[in-house]
Amino acid sequence: MSMTLYPKLILDALATVRYPGNGKNIVEAEMVADNIRIEGMKVSFSLVFEKTTDPFMKSVVKSAETAIHTYISKDVEVHIATESRQAARPEPGKMLPQVKNVIAVSSGKGGVGKSTIAANLAISLSKLGYKVGLLDADIFGPSIPKMFHVEDARPYAETVEGRDLIVPIEKYGIEILSIGFFVDPDQATLWRGGMASNALKQLVGDAKWGELDYFILDTPPGTSDIHLTLLQTLAITGAVIVSTPQEVALADARKGINMYMNDKVNVPILGLVENMSWFTPAELPENRYYLFGKEGTKHLAEELHVPLLGQIPIVQSICEHGDSGEPVALDENSATGQAFMVLARNVAKATEKRNIELAPTKIVETHK
């Protein structure tokens, strides 16, 4: 015997399916879209979930199909599509459409002052009139909140075109996000790789970065999964490598450079920055003491045919700056502040040159 399908029959069957998230049936929870189409014994419709990542999506779809077969007939051919109320995150490589340049500040090893360089470079670029964002991607040791004196900041979300986006914290004219805003500093090291990578993707793709000239990434030291996540998520315009003049630091800087220059990665090296180039007592600004060797980074830059973008001295008062939430670049008249302005100009110049001479970077493809 042939039967006639009609929408109410379908809805009555679907009303027997509960959504585990709130215990309501899926009709009452308004999860059945009003696009039910019936052709003979074929029925198709969509189920609407809050997010594309809904943990119950598969089981609810399966239950809906079973309900139709159980309460109407096994002969009904069911096609269920899913859609989400929250628009999906853009694809990797297209996450920051309004950002002109993504700069990774990187170092082969810890302890060379990479975060200090990233923070002060961001401030100096902003002083030159550029719009700047700074992402603290150093998942296991986020130090940007401390440097900017915003440890207690808690970013909120804003709904933009159907997506809930995290709004960066603004300080000294720079948009800042750090994993440090969301995790207890003592807990961060317990993160598994996958959790850290997902958190990072959210800070990039689910945040309201808007229009930026420079998006600075303070990357973790060394070469890790986090770097791979960044390279798979963002088309990085270029990398700035930080080293100190010692041989051991230079050896590690080479590793960082090799990671970016690898055939599969192909991120241009904009140049090197030498941190702690010499020590100058604030009282004797003309004196330079080369505590860690002299111009090692300069020689490495020459050898690799990349620019030395800046040499940042240690001035006696510099340490007090980083910890007090007053980045030293705010004072353009200080020796260190001037060194950072030189660095920012050189980074801008190197970026322009790179954009004229080379094709845009492609994200690193993942092969399943």
DRENGU-374794 format. One line per field, with one value per residue (C-alpha): residue in one letter; x, y, z. Coordinates in Angstrom, 2 decimals, always signed. Example, Ala and Ser with C-alpha at 12.3 -4.5 7.8 and 13.67 -1.06 7.14 Angstrom:
resn: A, S
xx: +12.30, +13.67
yy: -4.50, -1.06
zz: +7.80, +7.14
***
This chain:
resn: M, S, M, T, L, Y, P, K, L, I, L, D, A, L, A, T, V, R, Y, P, G, N, G, K, N, I, V, E, A, E, M, V, A, D, N, I, R, I, E, G, M, K, V, S, F, S, L, V, F, E, K, T, T, D, P, F, M, K, S, V, V, K, S, A, E, T, A, I, H, T, Y, I, S, K, D, V, E, V, H, I, A, T, E, S, R, Q, A, A, R, P, E, P, G, K, M, L, P, Q, V, K, N, V, I, A, V, S, S, G, K, G, G, V, G, K, S, T, I, A, A, N, L, A, I, S, L, S, K, L, G, Y, K, V, G, L, L, D, A, D, I, F, G, P, S, I, P, K, M, F, H, V, E, D, A, R, P, Y, A, E, T, V, E, G, R, D, L, I, V, P, I, E, K, Y, G, I, E, I, L, S, I, G, F, F, V, D, P, D, Q, A, T, L, W, R, G, G, M, A, S, N, A, L, K, Q, L, V, G, D, A, K, W, G, E, L, D, Y, F, I, L, D, T, P, P, G, T, S, D, I, H, L, T, L, L, Q, T, L, A, I, T, G, A, V, I, V, S, T, P, Q, E, V, A, L, A, D, A, R, K, G, I, N, M, Y, M, N, D, K, V, N, V, P, I, L, G, L, V, E, N, M, S, W, F, T, P, A, E, L, P, E, N, R, Y, Y, L, F, G, K, E, G, T, K, H, L, A, E, E, L, H, V, P, L, L, G, Q, I, P, I, V, Q, S, I, C, E, H, G, D, S, G, E, P, V, A, L, D, E, N, S, A, T, G, Q, A, F, M, V, L, A, R, N, V, A, K, A, T, E, K, R, N, I, E, L, A, P, T, K, I, V, E, T, H, K
xx: +0.00, +1.27, +1.19, +1.19, +3.82, +3.02, +4.95, +2.91, +3.60, +7.33, +7.21, +5.26, +7.95, +10.72, +9.01, +10.00, +13.71, +15.27, +18.27, +20.62, +21.91, +18.64, +16.31, +13.73, +12.45, +14.02, +10.75, +10.04, +13.69, +13.16, +15.95, +13.98, +14.36, +11.25, +12.60, +10.94, +10.64, +8.64, +8.74, +6.89, +8.68, +11.69, +11.96, +14.68, +15.14, +17.81, +18.53, +19.88, +22.54, +24.04, +27.59, +29.24, +31.16, +28.02, +29.04, +25.53, +25.16, +25.84, +23.71, +20.73, +20.81, +20.91, +18.02, +15.94, +16.41, +15.54, +12.41, +11.07, +11.74, +10.20, +7.08, +6.29, +7.90, +11.19, +10.68, +11.07, +14.30, +15.60, +18.13, +19.12, +21.41, +22.89, +23.42, +24.54, +23.25, +26.77, +28.58, +31.62, +35.14, +36.78, +39.13, +42.81, +44.66, +41.52, +41.05, +42.37, +41.11, +41.75, +45.30, +48.02, +51.12, +51.59, +55.04, +56.31, +58.86, +60.82, +63.88, +65.72, +65.91, +64.38, +65.94, +66.96, +64.24, +61.97, +58.77, +60.45, +61.37, +57.84, +56.18, +58.47, +58.42, +54.60, +54.71, +57.31, +55.37, +52.28, +54.28, +55.15, +51.42, +50.64, +47.65, +49.11, +47.82, +49.92, +49.13, +50.96, +51.24, +53.70, +51.18, +53.40, +54.93, +52.69, +54.51, +52.80, +50.03, +52.72, +54.73, +51.67, +50.40, +47.12, +47.41, +43.92, +42.24, +39.44, +38.41, +34.70, +32.93, +30.88, +28.51, +29.61, +27.66, +26.36, +29.69, +30.80, +34.20, +36.70, +37.47, +41.21, +42.37, +43.68, +46.77, +49.13, +47.08, +47.77, +45.20, +46.42, +45.33, +47.19, +46.41, +47.41, +44.05, +42.20, +44.28, +45.64, +49.38, +50.18, +48.02, +49.21, +52.07, +49.66, +48.08, +48.28, +49.42, +45.95, +44.34, +47.02, +46.68, +42.90, +43.13, +45.56, +43.30, +40.50, +42.65, +43.41, +40.18, +37.51, +38.72, +37.73, +41.10, +39.66, +41.88, +45.60, +48.79, +50.89, +49.82, +52.78, +53.03, +55.11, +55.88, +57.15, +60.93, +62.37, +60.47, +57.29, +53.77, +52.61, +54.73, +53.19, +49.68, +50.53, +51.98, +48.88, +46.50, +48.05, +49.83, +52.88, +54.35, +57.77, +59.74, +61.96, +64.54, +65.83, +69.22, +71.86, +75.49, +76.66, +77.67, +75.15, +72.27, +73.40, +73.46, +69.85, +68.88, +70.00, +67.52, +64.69, +65.75, +65.88, +62.35, +60.96, +63.12, +62.15, +60.72, +57.30, +57.10, +58.70, +58.22, +60.65, +63.12, +62.76, +65.95, +67.63, +67.51, +70.38, +69.19, +71.51, +74.07, +76.06, +75.62, +75.51, +75.17, +72.47, +75.00, +77.64, +75.60, +78.73, +80.21, +79.55, +80.48, +80.15, +79.13, +78.04, +80.49, +80.46, +78.27, +77.70, +74.19, +75.52, +77.92, +75.14, +72.94, +75.74, +76.33, +72.62, +72.24, +69.45, +69.36, +70.37, +67.23, +68.40, +70.76, +69.14, +71.44, +70.93, +70.71, +70.83, +67.23, +65.80, +64.96, +62.83, +60.77, +59.75, +58.47, +56.64, +54.29, +55.94, +57.63, +60.81, +59.82, +57.27, +60.18, +61.51, +64.24, +65.95, +68.79, +66.75, +63.60, +65.60, +67.01, +63.44, +62.35, +65.23, +64.11, +60.48, +61.50, +63.71, +60.99, +58.54, +61.12, +61.95, +58.23, +57.58, +60.56, +59.36, +55.84, +57.18, +59.67, +57.95, +54.55, +52.29, +53.08, +50.80, +49.76, +51.40, +49.00, +48.17, +48.21, +45.92
yy: +0.00, +3.45, +6.14, +9.91, +11.84, +15.32, +17.76, +17.19, +13.47, +14.20, +16.74, +14.36, +11.72, +14.26, +15.43, +12.08, +13.00, +14.85, +17.15, +15.98, +19.52, +20.74, +17.70, +19.38, +17.64, +19.00, +20.45, +22.35, +23.49, +24.96, +22.88, +21.64, +24.20, +25.13, +23.60, +20.18, +18.88, +15.82, +14.00, +10.72, +8.66, +10.98, +13.57, +16.17, +18.92, +20.64, +20.50, +23.71, +23.61, +26.52, +25.82, +23.78, +22.00, +20.78, +17.52, +16.00, +16.74, +13.24, +11.41, +13.78, +13.38, +9.60, +9.65, +11.85, +9.40, +6.45, +8.24, +8.69, +5.04, +3.87, +6.05, +6.41, +3.72, +2.03, +2.85, +6.61, +7.87, +10.50, +13.25, +15.49, +18.48, +20.37, +24.07, +26.20, +29.44, +30.60, +31.29, +29.06, +30.31, +31.26, +28.76, +28.81, +31.36, +33.54, +34.27, +37.81, +39.39, +42.95, +42.33, +43.43, +41.88, +39.02, +39.10, +36.19, +37.22, +34.07, +32.78, +29.48, +29.35, +30.93, +33.71, +35.99, +38.57, +37.66, +38.82, +42.10, +42.61, +41.70, +44.07, +47.02, +46.45, +46.60, +49.87, +51.44, +50.47, +52.01, +55.20, +55.29, +55.50, +51.88, +49.96, +47.10, +43.89, +41.67, +38.00, +36.30, +32.81, +31.66, +29.23, +27.85, +31.11, +34.04, +37.19, +39.91, +40.58, +41.37, +43.56, +45.65, +45.69, +44.03, +40.71, +41.11, +41.95, +39.58, +40.02, +39.78, +38.49, +40.51, +39.11, +40.11, +38.81, +35.80, +34.88, +35.44, +37.09, +37.80, +41.52, +42.18, +44.33, +47.72, +49.23, +51.93, +51.90, +48.22, +45.41, +42.55, +38.97, +36.41, +32.92, +34.34, +36.16, +32.85, +30.39, +30.27, +30.89, +27.89, +25.58, +26.53, +24.04, +21.13, +21.69, +18.94, +19.92, +19.67, +21.88, +24.51, +24.47, +24.83, +27.70, +29.43, +28.98, +30.60, +33.60, +34.06, +33.06, +33.83, +37.29, +40.72, +41.84, +44.12, +46.27, +46.07, +47.03, +44.70, +41.62, +40.66, +37.07, +36.49, +32.82, +30.27, +29.74, +26.92, +24.91, +23.23, +22.11, +25.63, +26.93, +24.35, +25.42, +29.04, +28.12, +26.05, +28.75, +31.99, +33.12, +34.63, +37.55, +37.18, +36.19, +38.35, +36.23, +37.37, +36.33, +37.51, +37.74, +34.51, +31.55, +29.23, +31.64, +32.04, +28.27, +28.12, +31.10, +29.07, +26.32, +28.84, +30.24, +26.74, +26.04, +29.03, +28.51, +24.83, +24.09, +23.22, +26.33, +28.99, +31.97, +34.76, +35.87, +39.66, +39.86, +39.36, +41.42, +41.34, +41.80, +42.57, +43.78, +45.68, +47.04, +50.77, +52.19, +54.88, +57.28, +56.70, +56.55, +56.67, +53.51, +50.13, +46.89, +43.81, +41.26, +38.52, +38.87, +41.44, +41.58, +37.84, +38.35, +40.81, +38.17, +35.57, +38.03, +38.65, +34.96, +34.33, +37.42, +38.87, +42.32, +43.01, +44.94, +46.30, +46.04, +46.59, +47.53, +46.71, +50.01, +49.76, +50.85, +48.56, +45.64, +47.87, +48.76, +45.30, +44.21, +47.40, +47.20, +50.17, +48.92, +50.86, +51.85, +54.27, +56.59, +57.51, +59.67, +56.83, +54.99, +51.80, +53.58, +54.99, +51.55, +50.21, +53.04, +52.11, +48.47, +49.37, +51.48, +48.65, +46.04, +48.22, +48.71, +44.98, +44.11, +46.53, +45.14, +41.58, +42.42, +43.96, +41.19, +38.00, +36.36, +36.19, +33.35, +30.31, +28.44, +25.08, +22.38, +19.55, +16.11, +13.75
zz: +0.00, -0.80, +1.84, +1.57, +3.47, +4.71, +6.93, +10.12, +9.96, +9.76, +12.61, +14.86, +14.35, +15.00, +18.19, +19.71, +19.41, +22.33, +22.10, +24.90, +25.49, +27.01, +27.12, +24.84, +21.77, +18.60, +17.23, +20.44, +20.54, +17.04, +15.60, +12.59, +9.80, +7.82, +4.63, +4.74, +1.16, +0.27, -3.07, -3.00, -0.35, -0.19, +2.54, +3.12, +5.69, +7.81, +11.51, +13.01, +15.75, +17.67, +16.53, +13.80, +16.57, +18.43, +20.19, +19.76, +16.05, +14.70, +17.26, +16.84, +13.05, +13.45, +15.97, +13.66, +10.82, +13.06, +14.36, +10.82, +9.98, +13.27, +13.40, +9.69, +7.54, +6.86, +3.18, +3.64, +2.12, +4.54, +3.74, +6.66, +6.25, +9.20, +9.57, +12.47, +13.85, +14.42, +11.18, +10.74, +11.33, +8.01, +6.43, +7.36, +5.26, +5.03, +8.70, +8.75, +5.54, +6.77, +7.99, +5.57, +7.12, +9.59, +11.20, +13.32, +15.95, +16.61, +18.40, +18.34, +22.14, +25.21, +27.23, +24.37, +25.04, +22.14, +23.87, +24.82, +21.17, +19.98, +22.47, +21.77, +18.01, +18.15, +20.11, +17.80, +14.65, +16.23, +16.91, +13.21, +12.52, +11.64, +13.01, +15.02, +16.63, +18.90, +19.53, +22.37, +20.87, +23.51, +24.98, +27.74, +28.91, +27.99, +29.08, +27.04, +29.63, +32.24, +29.89, +29.07, +32.64, +31.68, +33.57, +35.01, +31.71, +30.68, +27.05, +26.28, +23.18, +20.72, +18.12, +14.63, +11.62, +13.52, +15.09, +18.68, +18.42, +21.21, +21.40, +21.88, +24.81, +23.72, +25.37, +24.07, +20.85, +20.19, +20.02, +22.23, +22.83, +24.90, +26.02, +29.42, +29.59, +29.58, +31.60, +35.07, +34.61, +36.80, +34.69, +31.21, +31.15, +31.63, +28.23, +25.67, +22.19, +20.64, +23.28, +22.86, +19.07, +19.24, +21.70, +19.38, +16.35, +18.34, +19.23, +15.54, +13.84, +16.44, +17.42, +16.18, +14.82, +12.16, +10.00, +10.79, +8.98, +11.14, +13.08, +15.28, +16.56, +19.66, +19.00, +21.53, +21.61, +19.57, +16.98, +18.17, +17.29, +17.99, +15.12, +12.86, +13.94, +13.16, +9.76, +8.93, +10.11, +8.91, +5.80, +7.52, +5.57, +7.12, +10.19, +12.37, +14.21, +17.60, +18.93, +21.36, +20.27, +21.95, +19.82, +21.49, +20.81, +17.20, +16.71, +17.90, +15.75, +12.72, +13.67, +13.79, +10.42, +8.90, +10.08, +8.19, +5.10, +4.78, +1.29, +2.67, +4.85, +2.70, +5.00, +4.04, +6.73, +6.96, +8.99, +12.35, +15.52, +17.96, +21.53, +24.46, +21.92, +24.53, +28.03, +28.63, +32.14, +32.13, +33.68, +30.98, +27.78, +25.58, +27.07, +25.51, +27.21, +25.01, +27.63, +25.26, +22.40, +19.64, +16.54, +16.32, +14.94, +12.38, +11.03, +10.89, +8.97, +6.48, +6.05, +5.36, +3.15, +5.27, +6.88, +10.46, +11.38, +14.71, +17.66, +21.01, +23.89, +27.56, +29.36, +33.11, +33.60, +30.90, +33.22, +35.41, +32.34, +31.16, +34.54, +35.40, +32.44, +30.79, +27.63, +27.04, +23.48, +24.97, +25.72, +22.29, +23.77, +25.61, +23.90, +23.86, +22.67, +19.75, +18.94, +18.75, +16.44, +14.11, +14.31, +13.49, +10.47, +9.20, +9.67, +7.74, +4.98, +4.82, +4.70, +1.82, -0.08, +0.53, -0.70, -3.90, -4.70, -3.53, -3.97, -0.91, +1.50, +1.31, +4.42, +5.04, +3.83, +6.18, +4.67, +6.50
***
